[in-house]
Amino acid sequence: MYGRSHTHHRGVAGGRWKKRAPKTNRVFKANLQPMAIIEDGDTVRVRLCTKCIKRVRKDMSDGKKPFLQFAHVLKPSKENKEKN
């Protein structure tokens, strides 16, 4: 996504151009994190956005079938749930 970056300069009354706070264009990038997932029985290293990671972890904790499986996360047993 595209947006604009503003400085904290307040500008001046009357809107004189020299005194205005400069605004520059910027790009909002996705927050990608390296993760290991299981794909066709093999462990594969991929980069996932944090929103996807959060969604998969929530699906796993709710007992739903997530759209992918993390390699390092084990399914919680009933004994661990009772302790917490």
N, C-alpha and C positions, 0 to 999 in steps of 0.2 A: 504494500500500500504506500501511497505517497502522502506527504503532508508538508508542513512548514515548521521550521525551528525558529523560535522567538528568543531574543535575549531579554534580560530583566530591566533594560533601560526603559523608563516610563515615557520618554518623549517630552514634548513641550506643548503647552496650550497654543492653539492656533494651527497646529499640524504642519509646522515648517519641516521640509523634507530632510534637511541636514541633521535635525535633532531627533528624528523618529527612531524607534528601536528597529534595528535591521532584522529582516525576516529572510531566511534562506530555505530553499527546498531541501527535503531529506526523504529518505526511504525507510520505512518501518520493516525490519527483517524478522523472519520467524525465529523463535527461540528453539534451535535444534540441539538435541542432545544425543550422544552416541549410546546406543542400546544394543543388547544381544537378544535376538528373537529366535524362536524355533520355526523353521519353514521346511516342510516336507521331511521332518525328522532330523534336519541338520541345523546347527547353530550358525546364524548369520548376523554379522555386525551391520547395523543400519543407523541412520540418523533420523530421529523422530521428533516432532514438535512436542512441547510440553503439554499442550492440550490433549494430544493423542495419548500420551503416557498417562495422564490423569484419568482419561476416559477408560483405558484398559484396566488400570488398577481398581477403579470403582466397580467396573463390571465383574472383576475377579472377586472382590470382597462381597458383592451382592449375590454371587453364585450364578451369574449369567455367563453365557459363553462369549468371551471377548473375540473381536475380529482378528486378533493375533495373540500369541503366547510369548511372554518374556522367558528367557532362558534361565535367569538367575532367581526368579521368584517361584517359590514352592507354594502349592496350595495349602492354605491353613487347615490344620486338622481341628476336629471338634474339641480336643483337649486344650489346644491353644486358645480357642475362642472362649472357653469356659473360664480360663485363668484370667483373661483380660476382661 
